[in-house]
Amino acid sequence: MRTSLGKLLEDRTKQSKKKIALIFGGGKEISSLQLNENVNKFANGLRNLGVEKGDRVAIMLPNIPEFVYSFFAIQKLGAIAVPFNTMYKGREIIHILNDCRAKAIIALSNFASLINEIKPDVPSLEHVILTGERTLLFMHPESTISIQMVHDSAFFESIEEAYQKVGEILVSIFKSFGVKDAWYKHRGSIRVKGRKIASFVISQVENLTVVNSLCFVGKLKTDEFFKVIWVPPEIKDKVLE
């Protein structure tokens, strides 16, 4: 008897709700019930956007829980998942999206500016769904904090104003924690006595302004890096300078 991956997930959940279905980095465990609930939420969101049976939905995500949620959500709707390598660049992505006539793409928020740039070259692409974040992995991850903010583009008059306002917000946050000498140096950089304590990058996609920031709350030396797994090109120089 023919069935679908979405139906298999439903059946599996009924049989073993409390069993662990996924284990991700850091030992994070997700039960079958949690997995199915998150998949259903994602599927409902896609349905509300108008994704239907037979539609192609591209997935540009690394190995994170959202990839699994996205993949199974697409299956439940009878749509077709089109996952591809997150290392692909503009022309490669344009070719894939046009070749499959993707109606939507689910991607890391870090790729917002890239997708915004190529979107005019993909006529079929109606929706851009951003999720997750991937920047740097340090030997001591507790010494860093990642902050993400999403605003309606109308909230800022320009990108320059956005950088200035976000810089002021981050400075006020640091000062509230007792870092009195924090100051906003220039586009995307917060410093204390010449030492960088935060970097951020702002991207615009459709009618949204997405802010990704990386704050160093502990002593940071380049020889303390365990591994750089991926750094958005637009923030790489700012983080490593």
N, C-alpha and C positions, 0 to 999 in steps of 0.2 A: 504494500500500500504506500502510495506516494505521500510525503509529508513535507513540511518546511522547517527551516532552522528555528523560526519563531515558535512554531508548534512544539518542537523538540524541547526548547527552553521552558515553555509552559509546563509540559509534562514532567520535566526534570524537577521543576520547582515544587510541583504537587507531591512528588515522591520524597524529596529531601530538602525541605525549606531551610533547615538550620545548618546543613552541611556547607562547608567552605567551597565556594565556586572559583574564587580568584584570590591570589596572593600577589601583591605588588611590592615595590621597593619599600624598605623600611618595615616590612612585615605586616603591612596593611592587609587585613582579611575582609573579604566581601562574601557574604553568604548567598546561597541560591536565591533566597527570597529578596534580599537587597538588590541583587543583580537584576532580577526580573522586574522589580519595582522601578529601578532607575531606567531600565530599557523601555518600560511602558511610558514613563514620563517623557522620555526623549521621543518616542514614537508619536505621542499625542502632540508634542510641540511641532514635529515635522508635519503631521496631518493638518494642524491649524495653519501652517504656512502654505498648504495646498499640495504637499507631496502626495502623489497617488501611485497606485500599482503601475509598474513599468517605467516610472521616472528614474533617471540616473542621479545618484547622490554621491559626489566625490568625498573622499575622506583623506585629509592631509594631517595625520596625527601620528605621533610616535607610540611607543608601548606604554600607554597610560590607560586607566579604567575607562575614560571617555571613548577610546577607540572601540572597546567591546560594547559599550552602551550604544554607540552610533551604529555599529555593524548590525547588531541584532534588531535595533529599532527599525532600521531600513528593511530588514527581512520581514518583520511583522507587518509592514505596510504593503508588502509585495513589490516594493521598489527594488532597484538594483544598486548595490554598493560598488563604488569604484575607488578602492584604496590605492594610494601611490606613495612613492618615496618622498619623505619630507626634505630630502636634499635637492630635489628638482628645482630648477630655476625657471624664470619667466617663460621663455619660449617652449620649454618642455611641458610646463603646466598648461599653457594655452593649447598646445596640441592635444593633450589628454582630455581636457574639458570640452573642446570642440569636437573631438573624435567621438566621444560618448554622449555628446549633447547634454551635459550636466545641467540639471535644474537648480541644484544647490551644492554648496561645498561646506564641509565641516572642517575647521582648521584651528591650529593653535593661534591664540591672540597675537603671538609674536609675528605671525605672517600677515597681519592686517594690512600693512602698507604695501606689501607685495601683491596681495590679492586685489587691493584697491587699484593698483597700477595696471593690472592685466584685465580687470573686469570689462572694460570697454571692448576688448578683443574677443569676448566670449558672449555672443548674443543670447544664448540659451540660459545663461546664469542669472537666476532671479533672486537667490538668497545666499547670503554669506553668514555662516553660523560660527562664532568664535568661542573657544573654550580652552581651559588649561593654560599652562605657562611652562616654559622650559628655558632656563638661562644658564646658570652655572652650578656645578656641584663642587662643594668645598669639602676638605677633610673634616672640618668642623662646621657642619651646616647650621648649628645652633647660633653661629656668630653672624648669620645673615637673615634678613627679613625681606620677603617679596611682597610688594603691595600692588594691587591692580585696581584702577578706577575706570569706570565707563560713564561717559556723559553724552547727552544729546549734543550734537555739533553746535547747535544754536547757543549753548552755554558759554562758548568762547567766540569772540569776534574774529580771532585769527590764531594760527599756530603759535606765533610769538607770544600772544597774550596767554595762551594755554600754558606754555612753558613757564612764563613769569608767575602765573597764579599757582600752578602746581609746585613750583619751587618755594613760593611763600608758604604754602600749606605744609610741605615737608619740613621746612625750617621751624615752623611753629610747633610741629609734632616733636621734633628733636628738643626744642627748648622746653617743652612741657615735661620732658624726661630729664631735664637738668643740663642739657648740652647748650649752655648759654652762648657759646662762641660760634654756633652754626650760622652759616650764611650762604646765600645763593650766589655762586660765582658767575655762571653763564648758562647757556642752554643745556640743561640736563645734568648739572653738577652741583652738589651740595658739599661744602668743605668746612673744616674746623682747623684754623691755623695752618692752612696749606695742605692739610691731609684730607683726601676725599672720603666722605662717609656715606654718600649715596649717589647713584646714577639713575636717570630715568629717561625714557624715550616715549614720545607721543605719536600715535598714528591715527589716521582718519580712514574709516571704511563706511561707505554709504552715509548714513546720517548720524554716525556715532564717532566720538573721540575716545580712543583707548589709551590709557596711561599705564605703562609697566615700569615699575621702579625696583631697584635693588639697593637695600640699605645695609651697611656694614655696622653691626652693633658690637663687634669685638675687634681686637687687633688683627689687621690683615697684612700678610706678607705674601709675595708671589711664590715663595718656596713652600707655602702652606697649601697650595693648590693640590688637591688629590687628582683631579681629572677634569678637564674642560670637555663636557659632553656636547654642548652646542651653545653658540653665542650669536644672537641676532646681529647681522652685519652692521646695522645702524647704531648699535650700542657697544660693539666690541672695543673700539678704541677708547671710548669713554670709561669703560669698566677697567681696562687693563693699563691705562696710561699711568 
